[in-house]
C-alpha cells in the first residue's frame, strides 16, 4: 500500500508527534506508516483522513500488482 501521509502532514504543518496525538497513536506508529513498514487498520486510516479533512483514498492507495 502506498501513502501520501508524510506529504499531507507537511502540507498541514504537523509534526509526527502532533498528528499522533490527534489520532491517538504513538509517533513511532506515524513514522512506520510513512515509511511503509506498517499498514494502518481501517479505523486508523479513517482517523488520519479525518484529521486532514481528506478522503481516505487521497492518502492511501493500493499498489498495482499487475
C-alpha positions as a Markdown table, in Angstrom:
| # | Residue | x | y | z |
|---|---|---|---|---|
| 1 | Unk | 0.0 | 0.0 | 0.0 |
| 2 | Unk | 1.3 | 3.4 | -0.9 |
| 3 | Unk | 0.5 | 6.5 | 1.1 |
| 4 | Unk | 0.9 | 10.3 | 1.0 |
| 5 | Unk | 0.8 | 10.7 | 4.8 |
| 6 | Unk | 4.1 | 12.5 | 5.0 |
| 7 | Unk | 3.1 | 14.9 | 2.2 |
| 8 | Unk | -0.3 | 15.6 | 3.8 |
| 9 | Unk | 1.3 | 16.1 | 7.2 |
| 10 | Unk | 3.8 | 18.6 | 5.7 |
| 11 | Unk | 1.0 | 20.4 | 3.9 |
| 12 | Unk | -0.7 | 20.9 | 7.2 |
| 13 | Unk | 2.5 | 21.8 | 9.1 |
| 14 | Unk | 2.1 | 19.0 | 11.6 |
| 15 | Unk | 4.9 | 17.1 | 13.3 |
| 16 | Unk | 4.7 | 13.3 | 13.6 |
| 17 | Unk | 4.0 | 13.8 | 17.3 |
| 18 | Unk | 1.2 | 16.3 | 16.7 |
| 19 | Unk | -0.5 | 14.0 | 14.2 |
| 20 | Unk | -0.1 | 11.0 | 16.5 |
| 21 | Unk | -1.7 | 12.9 | 19.4 |
| 22 | Unk | -4.6 | 13.9 | 17.1 |
| 23 | Unk | -5.4 | 10.3 | 16.1 |
| 24 | Unk | -4.4 | 8.6 | 19.4 |
| 25 | Unk | -1.3 | 6.6 | 18.4 |
| 26 | Unk | 2.4 | 6.9 | 19.0 |
| 27 | Unk | 4.8 | 9.0 | 17.0 |
| 28 | Unk | 6.5 | 5.7 | 16.1 |
| 29 | Unk | 3.3 | 4.4 | 14.5 |
| 30 | Unk | 3.1 | 7.5 | 12.3 |
| 31 | Unk | 6.7 | 7.0 | 11.3 |
| 32 | Unk | 6.1 | 3.4 | 10.5 |
| 33 | Unk | 3.1 | 4.2 | 8.3 |
| 34 | Unk | 5.0 | 6.9 | 6.5 |
| 35 | Unk | 7.9 | 4.6 | 5.7 |
| 36 | Unk | 5.7 | 1.7 | 4.6 |
| 37 | Unk | 6.6 | -0.6 | 7.4 |
| 38 | Unk | 3.1 | -0.7 | 8.9 |
| 39 | Unk | -0.3 | -0.7 | 7.2 |
| 40 | Unk | -2.9 | 1.0 | 9.3 |
| 41 | Unk | -6.2 | -0.5 | 10.3 |
| 42 | Unk | -9.3 | 0.8 | 8.6 |
| 43 | Unk | -10.2 | 2.7 | 11.7 |
| 44 | Unk | -6.8 | 4.4 | 11.9 |
| 45 | Unk | -6.8 | 5.2 | 8.1 |
| 46 | Unk | -10.2 | 6.9 | 8.5 |
| 47 | Unk | -9.0 | 8.8 | 11.6 |
| 48 | Unk | -5.9 | 10.0 | 9.6 |
| 49 | Unk | -8.1 | 11.1 | 6.7 |
| 50 | Unk | -10.4 | 12.9 | 9.0 |
| 51 | Unk | -7.5 | 14.7 | 10.6 |
| 52 | Unk | -6.7 | 16.2 | 7.2 |
| 53 | Unk | -10.3 | 16.6 | 6.1 |
| 54 | Unk | -9.4 | 14.4 | 3.1 |
| 55 | Unk | -10.9 | 11.2 | 1.6 |
| 56 | Unk | -9.0 | 8.1 | 2.7 |
| 57 | Unk | -8.2 | 7.3 | -0.9 |
| 58 | Unk | -6.4 | 10.7 | -1.2 |
| 59 | Unk | -3.9 | 9.5 | 1.4 |
| 60 | Unk | -3.8 | 5.7 | 0.9 |
| 61 | Unk | -3.7 | 3.8 | -2.4 |
| 62 | Unk | -3.3 | 0.1 | -3.3 |
| 63 | Unk | -0.2 | -0.6 | -5.3 |
| 64 | Unk | -0.8 | -2.2 | -8.7 |
| 65 | Unk | 0.2 | -5.8 | -8.6 |
| 66 | Unk | -0.2 | -6.5 | -12.4 |
